[in-house]
């Protein structure tokens, strides 16, 4: 139903910033909860951020530490991830994701919600972000 295409990745220095964009096709974008996940080589894909259909609710992984902001423009069928103050460990392929329903799971140790990639129905192709020190 929805095709997702990421852009905006690249090489950035530690402490720098990038804004990723995810353009969605289809006429049901506003009915999809959206998110960003990332995957470093040899590691499992992990949750970065999600945003509700209206954009009123956002959730972030603990490692974000206030550095990233997810947003969406339903009129443009686009979701964004503004990433500031990069750390070398942020190096990964960043994937746009969406589904009609994205239900978080509660991590009692951190007191936060997280999202598992297996629960996501639609994925973009990914965009590489490489952070140099």
Residue, then its C-alpha position, 0 to 999 in steps of 0.5 A: x500500500x505504501x512505498x517508502x524512500x529515504x534520503x538525506x544520509x551521508x558522511x558527517x563529522x561527530x557533533x554534526x547534523x543531518x536531516x533524513x527524509x522519507x517520502x511515501x507513496x500512496x494516499x493513505x500515508x496519514x493513516x500510518x504510524x511512522x518510525x525510524x530504525x537503524x542497523x549497524x553492520x553485524x548488529x540487529x535493527x533497532x528502534x530510533x523513533x516513532x511518530x503517531x498518525x497525527x504527529x502529536x505523539x513521538x517516542x524515542x530510543x534511550x540512546x537518542x538522548x534528546x539529539x534527534x527529532x522525528x516529525x511528519x508533514x502529512x500534506x507532503x507525505x513525508x516523515x523526517x528525522x532531524x539528527x544533531x550532535x552525532x556520535x560515532x556510534x550513530x553510524x548505521x543504515x537508517x530505515x524508514x518504517x510505517x504501519x497502520x498500527x505500531x504498538x510499543x512495548x514497555x521497557x521496565x528497566x528504562x521506563x520507556x517504550x520501544x518498538x520491535x522491527x518484527x512488528x513493522x509492516x513496511x520498510x524503506x530501502x535505507x540510507x547510510x549515515x556514517x559518522x566520523x570522529 
